[in-house]
Amino acid sequence: MAQQDALKTDYLRAFGAVLSAAQTAQVLGYRSTAALAKARSRGQLPIKMFALPHRRGLFANTVDIAAWMTSQQPSGEG
C-alpha cells in the first residue's frame, strides 16, 4: 500500500488530478493515443476514461492509474 501511495503522490505532482489521453498513453506504455483509443474501443483498457465538460478528449483519474500500476507488480516486490 505504501508503494501505491508513493506512486499516487508522484503522479499527482506530475500530472494533477487527471491525465489527458496523451499522458495516459505514455504512462500505460501505449505507442500513441491512437493505440490507446483502439485498446479502449476493444474493451482492453485497464482503467476507465471519461469526458470533462467544456474540454476536448478523454481523461483518466490519476489515482486509478496509480492503483492499476501497483496492482500489476508481482507479490513480494516493491
All heavy atoms as a GROMACS GRO file, in nm:
protein
  588
    1MET      N    1   0.081  -0.120   0.000
    1MET     CA    2   0.000   0.000   0.000
    1MET      C    3   0.086   0.126   0.000
    1MET      O    4   0.050   0.225  -0.060
    1MET     CB    5  -0.094  -0.003   0.122
    1MET     CG    6  -0.199   0.102   0.117
    1MET     SD    7  -0.308   0.081  -0.023
    1MET     CE    8  -0.461   0.123   0.049
    2ALA      N    9   0.201   0.120   0.068
    2ALA     CA   10   0.290   0.235   0.072
    2ALA      C   11   0.343   0.267  -0.068
    2ALA      O   12   0.358   0.384  -0.103
    2ALA     CB   13   0.405   0.209   0.168
    3GLN      N   14   0.368   0.163  -0.146
    3GLN     CA   15   0.416   0.184  -0.282
    3GLN      C   16   0.308   0.254  -0.366
    3GLN      O   17   0.337   0.344  -0.444
    3GLN     CB   18   0.455   0.053  -0.346
    3GLN     CG   19   0.514   0.070  -0.485
    3GLN     CD   20   0.555  -0.060  -0.547
    3GLN    OE1   21   0.522  -0.167  -0.498
    3GLN    NE2   22   0.625  -0.051  -0.657
    4GLN      N   23   0.183   0.215  -0.349
    4GLN     CA   24   0.074   0.278  -0.423
    4GLN      C   25   0.061   0.424  -0.382
    4GLN      O   26   0.041   0.511  -0.466
    4GLN     CB   27  -0.058   0.205  -0.399
    4GLN     CG   28  -0.174   0.267  -0.475
    4GLN     CD   29  -0.302   0.190  -0.458
    4GLN    OE1   30  -0.302   0.074  -0.422
    4GLN    NE2   31  -0.413   0.256  -0.483
    5ASP      N   32   0.074   0.452  -0.252
    5ASP     CA   33   0.066   0.590  -0.206
    5ASP      C   34   0.179   0.674  -0.263
    5ASP      O   35   0.158   0.790  -0.302
    5ASP     CB   36   0.068   0.595  -0.053
    5ASP     CG   37  -0.058   0.539   0.010
    5ASP    OD1   38  -0.162   0.532  -0.059
    5ASP    OD2   39  -0.052   0.500   0.128
    6ALA      N   40   0.299   0.618  -0.268
    6ALA     CA   41   0.414   0.691  -0.323
    6ALA      C   42   0.393   0.719  -0.472
    6ALA      O   43   0.420   0.830  -0.520
    6ALA     CB   44   0.542   0.612  -0.301
    7LEU      N   45   0.347   0.618  -0.545
    7LEU     CA   46   0.322   0.636  -0.688
    7LEU      C   47   0.211   0.737  -0.711
    7LEU      O   48   0.221   0.824  -0.798
    7LEU     CB   49   0.289   0.502  -0.753
    7LEU     CG   50   0.279   0.502  -0.904
    7LEU    CD1   51   0.411   0.543  -0.968
    7LEU    CD2   52   0.240   0.363  -0.954
    8LYS      N   53   0.105   0.728  -0.631
    8LYS     CA   54  -0.006   0.822  -0.642
    8LYS      C   55   0.044   0.965  -0.619
    8LYS      O   56   0.011   1.056  -0.695
    8LYS     CB   57  -0.115   0.787  -0.542
    8LYS     CG   58  -0.233   0.882  -0.544
    8LYS     CD   59  -0.344   0.840  -0.450
    8LYS     CE   60  -0.304   0.863  -0.308
    8LYS     NZ   61  -0.412   0.844  -0.211
    9THR      N   62   0.126   0.985  -0.518
    9THR     CA   63   0.181   1.117  -0.489
    9THR      C   64   0.267   1.167  -0.604
    9THR      O   65   0.255   1.283  -0.645
    9THR     CB   66   0.262   1.114  -0.358
    9THR    OG1   67   0.177   1.073  -0.252
    9THR    CG2   68   0.322   1.249  -0.326
   10ASP      N   69   0.352   1.080  -0.658
   10ASP     CA   70   0.436   1.117  -0.772
   10ASP      C   71   0.351   1.158  -0.892
   10ASP      O   72   0.379   1.259  -0.956
   10ASP     CB   73   0.529   1.002  -0.812
   10ASP     CG   74   0.638   0.977  -0.709
   10ASP    OD1   75   0.661   1.062  -0.621
   10ASP    OD2   76   0.701   0.869  -0.718
   11TYR      N   77   0.250   1.079  -0.922
   11TYR     CA   78   0.164   1.108  -1.038
   11TYR      C   79   0.083   1.236  -1.016
   11TYR      O   80   0.066   1.315  -1.109
   11TYR     CB   81   0.071   0.991  -1.068
   11TYR     CG   82   0.135   0.875  -1.140
   11TYR    CD1   83   0.063   0.762  -1.169
   11TYR    CD2   84   0.268   0.877  -1.179
   11TYR    CE1   85   0.120   0.654  -1.236
   11TYR    CE2   86   0.326   0.771  -1.245
   11TYR     CZ   87   0.252   0.659  -1.273
   11TYR     OH   88   0.309   0.554  -1.339
   12LEU      N   89   0.033   1.256  -0.895
   12LEU     CA   90  -0.043   1.378  -0.867
   12LEU      C   91   0.044   1.502  -0.883
   12LEU      O   92   0.000   1.604  -0.936
   12LEU     CB   93  -0.105   1.372  -0.727
   12LEU     CG   94  -0.226   1.281  -0.713
   12LEU    CD1   95  -0.263   1.262  -0.567
   12LEU    CD2   96  -0.345   1.335  -0.791
   13ARG      N   97   0.168   1.493  -0.840
   13ARG     CA   98   0.261   1.606  -0.857
   13ARG      C   99   0.292   1.630  -1.004
   13ARG      O  100   0.301   1.743  -1.048
   13ARG     CB  101   0.391   1.580  -0.781
   13ARG     CG  102   0.379   1.602  -0.634
   13ARG     CD  103   0.513   1.593  -0.565
   13ARG     NE  104   0.496   1.604  -0.422
   13ARG     CZ  105   0.560   1.529  -0.333
   13ARG    NH1  106   0.647   1.438  -0.373
   13ARG    NH2  107   0.538   1.546  -0.205
   14ALA      N  108   0.311   1.522  -1.078
   14ALA     CA  109   0.350   1.534  -1.219
   14ALA      C  110   0.234   1.574  -1.310
   14ALA      O  111   0.253   1.653  -1.402
   14ALA     CB  112   0.411   1.402  -1.267
   15PHE      N  113   0.116   1.519  -1.284
   15PHE     CA  114   0.006   1.534  -1.379
   15PHE      C  115  -0.117   1.607  -1.324
   15PHE      O  116  -0.203   1.649  -1.402
   15PHE     CB  117  -0.041   1.396  -1.429
   15PHE     CG  118   0.066   1.316  -1.493
   15PHE    CD1  119   0.117   1.202  -1.430
   15PHE    CD2  120   0.119   1.351  -1.615
   15PHE    CE1  121   0.216   1.126  -1.490
   15PHE    CE2  122   0.219   1.276  -1.674
   15PHE     CZ  123   0.268   1.164  -1.612
   16GLY      N  124  -0.131   1.617  -1.195
   16GLY     CA  125  -0.254   1.672  -1.137
   16GLY      C  126  -0.355   1.562  -1.117
   16GLY      O  127  -0.322   1.443  -1.123
   17ALA      N  128  -0.480   1.599  -1.096
   17ALA     CA  129  -0.585   1.502  -1.063
   17ALA      C  130  -0.626   1.414  -1.180
   17ALA      O  131  -0.673   1.302  -1.160
   17ALA     CB  132  -0.708   1.574  -1.008
   18VAL      N  133  -0.612   1.465  -1.302
   18VAL     CA  134  -0.650   1.387  -1.420
   18VAL      C  135  -0.538   1.389  -1.522
   18VAL      O  136  -0.459   1.484  -1.530
   18VAL     CB  137  -0.781   1.438  -1.484
   18VAL    CG1  138  -0.899   1.419  -1.392
   18VAL    CG2  139  -0.769   1.581  -1.527
   19LEU      N  140  -0.532   1.283  -1.601
   19LEU     CA  141  -0.436   1.273  -1.710
   19LEU      C  142  -0.510   1.285  -1.842
   19LEU      O  143  -0.619   1.229  -1.857
   19LEU     CB  144  -0.364   1.138  -1.708
   19LEU     CG  145  -0.260   1.116  -1.599
   19LEU    CD1  146  -0.325   1.062  -1.474
   19LEU    CD2  147  -0.155   1.021  -1.648
   20SER      N  148  -0.450   1.354  -1.936
   20SER     CA  149  -0.505   1.360  -2.071
   20SER      C  150  -0.486   1.225  -2.138
   20SER      O  151  -0.413   1.138  -2.087
   20SER     CB  152  -0.433   1.468  -2.152
   20SER     OG  153  -0.299   1.430  -2.175
   21ALA      N  154  -0.546   1.208  -2.254
   21ALA     CA  155  -0.528   1.082  -2.328
   21ALA      C  156  -0.381   1.062  -2.363
   21ALA      O  157  -0.329   0.949  -2.354
   21ALA     CB  158  -0.616   1.082  -2.453
   22ALA      N  159  -0.312   1.168  -2.401
   22ALA     CA  160  -0.170   1.156  -2.437
   22ALA      C  161  -0.086   1.114  -2.315
   22ALA      O  162   0.001   1.026  -2.326
   22ALA     CB  163  -0.119   1.288  -2.494
   23GLN      N  164  -0.114   1.174  -2.200
   23GLN     CA  165  -0.043   1.136  -2.078
   23GLN      C  166  -0.075   0.993  -2.037
   23GLN      O  167   0.013   0.918  -1.995
   23GLN     CB  168  -0.077   1.234  -1.966
   23GLN     CG  169  -0.025   1.373  -1.988
   23GLN     CD  170  -0.086   1.473  -1.892
   23GLN    OE1  171  -0.203   1.462  -1.852
   23GLN    NE2  172  -0.008   1.573  -1.855
   24THR      N  173  -0.201   0.956  -2.049
   24THR     CA  174  -0.243   0.820  -2.015
   24THR      C  175  -0.174   0.719  -2.104
   24THR      O  176  -0.124   0.616  -2.056
   24THR     CB  177  -0.396   0.806  -2.027
   24THR    OG1  178  -0.458   0.902  -1.940
   24THR    CG2  179  -0.443   0.667  -1.989
   25ALA      N  180  -0.168   0.746  -2.232
   25ALA     CA  181  -0.100   0.656  -2.325
   25ALA      C  182   0.046   0.640  -2.286
   25ALA      O  183   0.099   0.529  -2.283
   25ALA     CB  184  -0.111   0.709  -2.468
   26GLN      N  185   0.111   0.750  -2.253
   26GLN     CA  186   0.251   0.745  -2.214
   26GLN      C  187   0.273   0.663  -2.087
   26GLN      O  188   0.358   0.575  -2.083
   26GLN     CB  189   0.303   0.887  -2.193
   26GLN     CG  190   0.448   0.893  -2.152
   26GLN     CD  191   0.493   1.035  -2.119
   26GLN    OE1  192   0.413   1.128  -2.117
   26GLN    NE2  193   0.620   1.051  -2.095
   27VAL      N  194   0.193   0.690  -1.984
   27VAL     CA  195   0.209   0.621  -1.856
   27VAL      C  196   0.180   0.472  -1.869
   27VAL      O  197   0.251   0.389  -1.811
   27VAL     CB  198   0.120   0.686  -1.748
   27VAL    CG1  199   0.115   0.602  -1.622
   27VAL    CG2  200   0.169   0.826  -1.717
   28LEU      N  201   0.079   0.436  -1.947
   28LEU     CA  202   0.042   0.296  -1.962
   28LEU      C  203   0.126   0.222  -2.065
   28LEU      O  204   0.113   0.101  -2.082
   28LEU     CB  205  -0.106   0.282  -1.997
   28LEU     CG  206  -0.204   0.327  -1.888
   28LEU    CD1  207  -0.349   0.307  -1.937
   28LEU    CD2  208  -0.182   0.252  -1.759
   29GLY      N  209   0.211   0.295  -2.137
   29GLY     CA  210   0.304   0.231  -2.231
   29GLY      C  211   0.249   0.209  -2.370
   29GLY      O  212   0.305   0.129  -2.446
   30TYR      N  213   0.143   0.279  -2.406
   30TYR     CA  214   0.093   0.270  -2.544
   30TYR      C  215   0.180   0.357  -2.633
   30TYR      O  216   0.229   0.462  -2.592
   30TYR     CB  217  -0.054   0.314  -2.552
   30TYR     CG  218  -0.148   0.214  -2.489
   30TYR    CD1  219  -0.190   0.228  -2.358
   30TYR    CD2  220  -0.194   0.105  -2.560
   30TYR    CE1  221  -0.275   0.136  -2.299
   30TYR    CE2  222  -0.280   0.012  -2.503
   30TYR     CZ  223  -0.319   0.029  -2.372
   30TYR     OH  224  -0.404  -0.062  -2.315
   31ARG      N  225   0.197   0.316  -2.758
   31ARG     CA  226   0.284   0.388  -2.851
   31ARG      C  227   0.225   0.522  -2.893
   31ARG      O  228   0.299   0.613  -2.931
   31ARG     CB  229   0.313   0.303  -2.973
   31ARG     CG  230   0.396   0.180  -2.939
   31ARG     CD  231   0.416   0.088  -3.058
   31ARG     NE  232   0.493   0.146  -3.164
   31ARG     CZ  233   0.626   0.142  -3.176
   31ARG    NH1  234   0.695   0.083  -3.080
   31ARG    NH2  235   0.686   0.194  -3.279
   32SER      N  236   0.095   0.536  -2.888
   32SER     CA  237   0.030   0.659  -2.932
   32SER      C  238  -0.110   0.668  -2.872
   32SER      O  239  -0.162   0.570  -2.816
   32SER     CB  240   0.019   0.661  -3.084
   32SER     OG  241  -0.069   0.558  -3.128
   33THR      N  242  -0.171   0.784  -2.889
   33THR     CA  243  -0.309   0.799  -2.843
   33THR      C  244  -0.403   0.715  -2.930
   33THR      O  245  -0.507   0.670  -2.882
   33THR     CB  246  -0.353   0.946  -2.843
   33THR    OG1  247  -0.331   1.001  -2.972
   33THR    CG2  248  -0.278   1.026  -2.739
   34ALA      N  249  -0.364   0.693  -3.055
   34ALA     CA  250  -0.445   0.607  -3.142
   34ALA      C  251  -0.446   0.464  -3.090
   34ALA      O  252  -0.550   0.397  -3.090
   34ALA     CB  253  -0.393   0.612  -3.285
   35ALA      N  254  -0.331   0.416  -3.042
   35ALA     CA  255  -0.324   0.282  -2.985
   35ALA      C  256  -0.407   0.273  -2.857
   35ALA      O  257  -0.474   0.173  -2.832
   35ALA     CB  258  -0.178   0.244  -2.957
   36LEU      N  259  -0.404   0.379  -2.778
   36LEU     CA  260  -0.486   0.386  -2.657
   36LEU      C  261  -0.634   0.381  -2.693
   36LEU      O  262  -0.712   0.307  -2.633
   36LEU     CB  263  -0.455   0.513  -2.579
   36LEU     CG  264  -0.536   0.536  -2.451
   36LEU    CD1  265  -0.482   0.449  -2.339
   36LEU    CD2  266  -0.532   0.682  -2.411
   37ALA      N  267  -0.672   0.458  -2.794
   37ALA     CA  268  -0.813   0.461  -2.838
   37ALA      C  269  -0.857   0.326  -2.890
   37ALA      O  270  -0.970   0.281  -2.864
   37ALA     CB  271  -0.831   0.568  -2.946
   38LYS      N  272  -0.770   0.257  -2.962
   38LYS     CA  273  -0.803   0.125  -3.015
   38LYS      C  274  -0.822   0.025  -2.900
   38LYS      O  275  -0.918  -0.053  -2.900
   38LYS     CB  276  -0.695   0.076  -3.110
   38LYS     CG  277  -0.731  -0.056  -3.177
   38LYS     CD  278  -0.629  -0.095  -3.281
   38LYS     CE  279  -0.677  -0.040  -3.413
   38LYS     NZ  280  -0.600  -0.096  -3.526
   39ALA      N  281  -0.735   0.029  -2.802
   39ALA     CA  282  -0.748  -0.060  -2.686
   39ALA      C  283  -0.879  -0.030  -2.612
   39ALA      O  284  -0.949  -0.122  -2.570
   39ALA     CB  285  -0.630  -0.042  -2.592
   40ARG      N  286  -0.912   0.097  -2.600
   40ARG     CA  287  -1.037   0.136  -2.533
   40ARG      C  288  -1.157   0.084  -2.610
   40ARG      O  289  -1.252   0.030  -2.552
   40ARG     CB  290  -1.044   0.287  -2.518
   40ARG     CG  291  -1.164   0.335  -2.442
   40ARG     CD  292  -1.158   0.486  -2.419
   40ARG     NE  293  -1.277   0.530  -2.349
   40ARG     CZ  294  -1.390   0.566  -2.409
   40ARG    NH1  295  -1.399   0.568  -2.540
   40ARG    NH2  296  -1.494   0.603  -2.338
   41SER      N  297  -1.155   0.098  -2.742
   41SER     CA  298  -1.269   0.053  -2.824
   41SER      C  299  -1.286  -0.098  -2.819
   41SER      O  300  -1.396  -0.149  -2.836
   41SER     CB  301  -1.255   0.102  -2.968
   41SER     OG  302  -1.152   0.031  -3.036
   42ARG      N  303  -1.178  -0.169  -2.796
   42ARG     CA  304  -1.182  -0.316  -2.786
   42ARG      C  305  -1.215  -0.364  -2.645
   42ARG      O  306  -1.222  -0.483  -2.618
   42ARG     CB  307  -1.047  -0.374  -2.828
   42ARG     CG  308  -1.018  -0.359  -2.974
   42ARG     CD  309  -0.883  -0.417  -3.007
   42ARG     NE  310  -0.861  -0.412  -3.151
   42ARG     CZ  311  -0.746  -0.440  -3.209
   42ARG    NH1  312  -0.641  -0.475  -3.135
   42ARG    NH2  313  -0.734  -0.432  -3.340
   43GLY      N  314  -1.228  -0.270  -2.552
   43GLY     CA  315  -1.255  -0.307  -2.413
   43GLY      C  316  -1.133  -0.360  -2.341
   43GLY      O  317  -1.145  -0.429  -2.241
   44GLN      N  318  -1.014  -0.326  -2.389
   44GLN     CA  319  -0.890  -0.378  -2.331
   44GLN      C  320  -0.816  -0.277  -2.244
   44GLN      O  321  -0.708  -0.305  -2.195
   44GLN     CB  322  -0.796  -0.425  -2.443
   44GLN     CG  323  -0.853  -0.538  -2.525
   44GLN     CD  324  -0.768  -0.570  -2.646
   44GLN    OE1  325  -0.693  -0.487  -2.695
   44GLN    NE2  326  -0.780  -0.692  -2.694
   45LEU      N  327  -0.874  -0.162  -2.225
   45LEU     CA  328  -0.810  -0.060  -2.143
   45LEU      C  329  -0.832  -0.093  -1.996
   45LEU      O  330  -0.946  -0.116  -1.954
   45LEU     CB  331  -0.869   0.078  -2.178
   45LEU     CG  332  -0.785   0.199  -2.144
   45LEU    CD1  333  -0.648   0.193  -2.209
   45LEU    CD2  334  -0.857   0.325  -2.186
   46PRO      N  335  -0.726  -0.096  -1.917
   46PRO     CA  336  -0.740  -0.141  -1.778
   46PRO      C  337  -0.803  -0.039  -1.684
   46PRO      O  338  -0.832  -0.070  -1.570
   46PRO     CB  339  -0.596  -0.169  -1.736
   46PRO     CG  340  -0.515  -0.077  -1.820
   46PRO     CD  341  -0.586  -0.069  -1.951
   47ILE      N  342  -0.823   0.084  -1.730
   47ILE     CA  343  -0.881   0.188  -1.646
   47ILE      C  344  -0.996   0.256  -1.721
   47ILE      O  345  -1.006   0.245  -1.842
   47ILE     CB  346  -0.775   0.293  -1.603
   47ILE    CG1  347  -0.694   0.345  -1.722
   47ILE    CG2  348  -0.680   0.237  -1.501
   47ILE    CD1  349  -0.746   0.464  -1.785
   48LYS      N  350  -1.079   0.326  -1.645
   48LYS     CA  351  -1.191   0.396  -1.705
   48LYS      C  352  -1.146   0.535  -1.749
   48LYS      O  353  -1.073   0.603  -1.677
   48LYS     CB  354  -1.303   0.409  -1.601
   48LYS     CG  355  -1.426   0.478  -1.652
   48LYS     CD  356  -1.530   0.488  -1.543
   48LYS     CE  357  -1.646   0.571  -1.594
   48LYS     NZ  358  -1.734   0.613  -1.489
   49MET      N  359  -1.188   0.576  -1.866
   49MET     CA  360  -1.162   0.712  -1.914
   49MET      C  361  -1.296   0.785  -1.924
   49MET      O  362  -1.400   0.722  -1.938
   49MET     CB  363  -1.090   0.710  -2.047
   49MET     CG  364  -0.951   0.649  -2.035
   49MET     SD  365  -0.846   0.677  -2.177
   49MET     CE  366  -0.802   0.849  -2.152
   50PHE      N  367  -1.293   0.916  -1.912
   50PHE     CA  368  -1.416   0.993  -1.908
   50PHE      C  369  -1.396   1.128  -1.975
   50PHE      O  370  -1.283   1.175  -1.991
   50PHE     CB  371  -1.460   1.012  -1.762
   50PHE     CG  372  -1.352   1.069  -1.674
   50PHE    CD1  373  -1.338   1.206  -1.659
   50PHE    CD2  374  -1.264   0.984  -1.607
   50PHE    CE1  375  -1.238   1.258  -1.578
   50PHE    CE2  376  -1.164   1.036  -1.526
   50PHE     CZ  377  -1.150   1.173  -1.512
   51ALA      N  378  -1.507   1.190  -2.011
   51ALA     CA  379  -1.505   1.325  -2.069
   51ALA      C  380  -1.524   1.427  -1.958
   51ALA      O  381  -1.585   1.398  -1.855
   51ALA     CB  382  -1.616   1.337  -2.173
   52LEU      N  383  -1.472   1.546  -1.980
   52LEU     CA  384  -1.493   1.658  -1.888
   52LEU      C  385  -1.569   1.767  -1.962
   52LEU      O  386  -1.545   1.790  -2.081
   52LEU     CB  387  -1.358   1.714  -1.840
   52LEU     CG  388  -1.278   1.625  -1.746
   52LEU    CD1  389  -1.141   1.686  -1.718
   52LEU    CD2  390  -1.352   1.604  -1.616
   53PRO      N  391  -1.660   1.833  -1.891
   53PRO     CA  392  -1.736   1.940  -1.956
   53PRO      C  393  -1.644   2.050  -2.011
   53PRO      O  394  -1.547   2.088  -1.945
   53PRO     CB  395  -1.823   1.996  -1.842
   53PRO     CG  396  -1.822   1.893  -1.736
   53PRO     CD  397  -1.695   1.816  -1.751
   54HIS      N  398  -1.675   2.093  -2.129
   54HIS     CA  399  -1.604   2.203  -2.194
   54HIS      C  400  -1.457   2.173  -2.222
   54HIS      O  401  -1.375   2.263  -2.236
   54HIS     CB  402  -1.615   2.332  -2.112
   54HIS     CG  403  -1.755   2.364  -2.071
   54HIS    ND1  404  -1.852   2.402  -2.163
   54HIS    CD2  405  -1.816   2.359  -1.951
   54HIS    CE1  406  -1.965   2.421  -2.098
   54HIS    NE2  407  -1.947   2.396  -1.970
   55ARG      N  408  -1.422   2.044  -2.228
   55ARG     CA  409  -1.285   2.003  -2.260
   55ARG      C  410  -1.292   1.899  -2.370
   55ARG      O  411  -1.382   1.815  -2.373
   55ARG     CB  412  -1.216   1.940  -2.137
   55ARG     CG  413  -1.203   2.029  -2.015
   55ARG     CD  414  -1.087   2.126  -2.019
   55ARG     NE  415  -0.959   2.067  -2.048
   55ARG     CZ  416  -0.872   2.023  -1.956
   55ARG    NH1  417  -0.902   2.027  -1.828
   55ARG    NH2  418  -0.756   1.974  -1.993
   56ARG      N  419  -1.197   1.902  -2.459
   56ARG     CA  420  -1.189   1.802  -2.566
   56ARG      C  421  -1.119   1.676  -2.520
   56ARG      O  422  -1.026   1.683  -2.438
   56ARG     CB  423  -1.108   1.858  -2.683
   56ARG     CG  424  -1.184   1.940  -2.777
   56ARG     CD  425  -1.093   1.972  -2.891
   56ARG     NE  426  -1.172   2.012  -3.004
   56ARG     CZ  427  -1.122   2.065  -3.112
   56ARG    NH1  428  -0.993   2.084  -3.123
   56ARG    NH2  429  -1.201   2.098  -3.212
   57GLY      N  430  -1.160   1.566  -2.573
   57GLY     CA  431  -1.092   1.440  -2.548
   57GLY      C  432  -1.137   1.369  -2.422
   57GLY      O  433  -1.232   1.410  -2.355
   58LEU      N  434  -1.065   1.263  -2.392
   58LEU     CA  435  -1.095   1.181  -2.275
   58LEU      C  436  -0.983   1.195  -2.173
   58LEU      O  437  -0.869   1.225  -2.208
   58LEU     CB  438  -1.112   1.035  -2.315
   58LEU     CG  439  -1.233   1.007  -2.403
   58LEU    CD1  440  -1.232   0.863  -2.451
   58LEU    CD2  441  -1.362   1.037  -2.329
   59PHE      N  442  -1.017   1.166  -2.049
   59PHE     CA  443  -0.923   1.182  -1.939
   59PHE      C  444  -0.930   1.060  -1.849
   59PHE      O  445  -1.027   0.985  -1.851
   59PHE     CB  446  -0.957   1.308  -1.859
   59PHE     CG  447  -0.949   1.432  -1.941
   59PHE    CD1  448  -1.056   1.475  -2.018
   59PHE    CD2  449  -0.832   1.506  -1.946
   59PHE    CE1  450  -1.049   1.588  -2.096
   59PHE    CE2  451  -0.822   1.620  -2.025
   59PHE     CZ  452  -0.931   1.661  -2.100
   60ALA      N  453  -0.824   1.041  -1.770
   60ALA     CA  454  -0.820   0.931  -1.674
   60ALA      C  455  -0.788   0.987  -1.536
   60ALA      O  456  -0.716   1.086  -1.523
   60ALA     CB  457  -0.714   0.829  -1.714
   61ASN      N  458  -0.841   0.923  -1.434
   61ASN     CA  459  -0.816   0.962  -1.296
   61ASN      C  460  -0.675   0.917  -1.257
   61ASN      O  461  -0.639   0.800  -1.271
   61ASN     CB  462  -0.921   0.897  -1.206
   61ASN     CG  463  -0.910   0.940  -1.065
   61ASN    OD1  464  -0.805   0.939  -1.004
   61ASN    ND2  465  -1.024   0.979  -1.009
   62THR      N  466  -0.596   1.009  -1.206
   62THR     CA  467  -0.458   0.980  -1.168
   62THR      C  468  -0.450   0.870  -1.063
   62THR      O  469  -0.366   0.781  -1.069
   62THR     CB  470  -0.390   1.108  -1.116
   62THR    OG1  471  -0.397   1.207  -1.219
   62THR    CG2  472  -0.246   1.084  -1.079
   63VAL      N  473  -0.541   0.872  -0.967
   63VAL     CA  474  -0.542   0.772  -0.860
   63VAL      C  475  -0.572   0.633  -0.918
   63VAL      O  476  -0.511   0.534  -0.877
   63VAL     CB  477  -0.642   0.811  -0.749
   63VAL    CG1  478  -0.656   0.702  -0.644
   63VAL    CG2  479  -0.600   0.943  -0.686
   64ASP      N  480  -0.663   0.624  -1.014
   64ASP     CA  481  -0.694   0.496  -1.078
   64ASP      C  482  -0.572   0.440  -1.150
   64ASP      O  483  -0.544   0.320  -1.146
   64ASP     CB  484  -0.808   0.511  -1.180
   64ASP     CG  485  -0.942   0.540  -1.115
   64ASP    OD1  486  -0.954   0.523  -0.991
   64ASP    OD2  487  -1.035   0.579  -1.188
   65ILE      N  488  -0.497   0.527  -1.218
   65ILE     CA  489  -0.377   0.484  -1.289
   65ILE      C  490  -0.274   0.430  -1.190
   65ILE      O  491  -0.217   0.322  -1.211
   65ILE     CB  492  -0.315   0.601  -1.369
   65ILE    CG1  493  -0.410   0.650  -1.477
   65ILE    CG2  494  -0.180   0.563  -1.427
   65ILE    CD1  495  -0.409   0.574  -1.604
   66ALA      N  496  -0.251   0.503  -1.081
   66ALA     CA  497  -0.154   0.459  -0.980
   66ALA      C  498  -0.195   0.325  -0.919
   66ALA      O  499  -0.111   0.236  -0.900
   66ALA     CB  500  -0.139   0.565  -0.871
   67ALA      N  501  -0.323   0.309  -0.890
   67ALA     CA  502  -0.372   0.183  -0.832
   67ALA      C  503  -0.352   0.068  -0.929
   67ALA      O  504  -0.307  -0.041  -0.890
   67ALA     CB  505  -0.519   0.196  -0.794
   68TRP      N  506  -0.383   0.089  -1.055
   68TRP     CA  507  -0.367  -0.018  -1.154
   68TRP      C  508  -0.219  -0.052  -1.172
   68TRP      O  509  -0.183  -0.170  -1.178
   68TRP     CB  510  -0.429   0.020  -1.288
   68TRP     CG  511  -0.419  -0.093  -1.384
   68TRP    CD1  512  -0.502  -0.201  -1.392
   68TRP    CD2  513  -0.317  -0.114  -1.483
   68TRP    NE1  514  -0.457  -0.286  -1.490
   68TRP    CE2  515  -0.345  -0.235  -1.548
   68TRP    CE3  516  -0.206  -0.041  -1.522
   68TRP    CZ2  517  -0.265  -0.285  -1.649
   68TRP    CZ3  518  -0.127  -0.092  -1.624
   68TRP    CH2  519  -0.157  -0.212  -1.687
   69MET      N  520  -0.133   0.050  -1.179
   69MET     CA  521   0.010   0.024  -1.198
   69MET      C  522   0.066  -0.060  -1.084
   69MET      O  523   0.141  -0.154  -1.107
   69MET     CB  524   0.086   0.156  -1.208
   69MET     CG  525   0.053   0.237  -1.333
   69MET     SD  526   0.106   0.161  -1.486
   69MET     CE  527   0.279   0.198  -1.481
   70THR      N  528   0.033  -0.028  -0.960
   70THR     CA  529   0.087  -0.105  -0.848
   70THR      C  530   0.025  -0.244  -0.841
   70THR      O  531   0.089  -0.337  -0.796
   70THR     CB  532   0.068  -0.032  -0.714
   70THR    OG1  533  -0.068   0.004  -0.698
   70THR    CG2  534   0.153   0.092  -0.707
   71SER      N  535  -0.098  -0.260  -0.890
   71SER     CA  536  -0.161  -0.392  -0.888
   71SER      C  537  -0.094  -0.488  -0.988
   71SER      O  538  -0.112  -0.609  -0.976
   71SER     CB  539  -0.310  -0.383  -0.920
   71SER     OG  540  -0.332  -0.359  -1.058
   72GLN      N  541  -0.018  -0.435  -1.080
   72GLN     CA  542   0.046  -0.519  -1.182
   72GLN      C  543   0.180  -0.576  -1.136
   72GLN      O  544   0.237  -0.660  -1.201
   72GLN     CB  545   0.066  -0.439  -1.312
   72GLN     CG  546  -0.063  -0.394  -1.375
   72GLN     CD  547  -0.160  -0.508  -1.392
   72GLN    OE1  548  -0.135  -0.602  -1.468
   72GLN    NE2  549  -0.272  -0.503  -1.322
   73GLN      N  550   0.230  -0.529  -1.023
   73GLN     CA  551   0.356  -0.578  -0.972
   73GLN      C  552   0.336  -0.712  -0.902
   73GLN      O  553   0.238  -0.728  -0.828
   73GLN     CB  554   0.417  -0.479  -0.875
   73GLN     CG  555   0.454  -0.351  -0.945
   73GLN     CD  556   0.577  -0.289  -0.887
   73GLN    OE1  557   0.619  -0.325  -0.779
   73GLN    NE2  558   0.633  -0.197  -0.960
   74PRO      N  559   0.424  -0.806  -0.926
   74PRO     CA  560   0.413  -0.937  -0.857
   74PRO      C  561   0.420  -0.919  -0.706
   74PRO      O  562   0.485  -0.828  -0.655
   74PRO     CB  563   0.536  -1.015  -0.906
   74PRO     CG  564   0.580  -0.944  -1.030
   74PRO     CD  565   0.537  -0.802  -1.017
   75SER      N  566   0.354  -1.008  -0.634
   75SER     CA  567   0.354  -1.003  -0.488
   75SER      C  568   0.496  -1.017  -0.435
   75SER      O  569   0.577  -1.090  -0.490
   75SER     CB  570   0.270  -1.116  -0.431
   75SER     OG  571   0.137  -1.103  -0.473
   76GLY      N  572   0.524  -0.945  -0.328
   76GLY     CA  573   0.655  -0.955  -0.265
   76GLY      C  574   0.759  -0.861  -0.324
   76GLY      O  575   0.870  -0.854  -0.275
   77GLU      N  576   0.726  -0.790  -0.430
   77GLU     CA  577   0.821  -0.694  -0.486
   77GLU      C  578   0.781  -0.555  -0.446
   77GLU      O  579   0.665  -0.525  -0.426
   77GLU     CB  580   0.823  -0.704  -0.640
   77GLU     CG  581   0.897  -0.826  -0.688
   77GLU     CD  582   0.924  -0.819  -0.837
   77GLU    OE1  583   0.928  -0.707  -0.892
   77GLU    OE2  584   0.941  -0.924  -0.896
   78GLY      N  585   0.877  -0.467  -0.441
   78GLY     CA  586   0.841  -0.331  -0.409
   78GLY      C  587   0.948  -0.260  -0.351
   78GLY      O  588   1.010  -0.186  -0.314
   0.00000   0.00000   0.00000
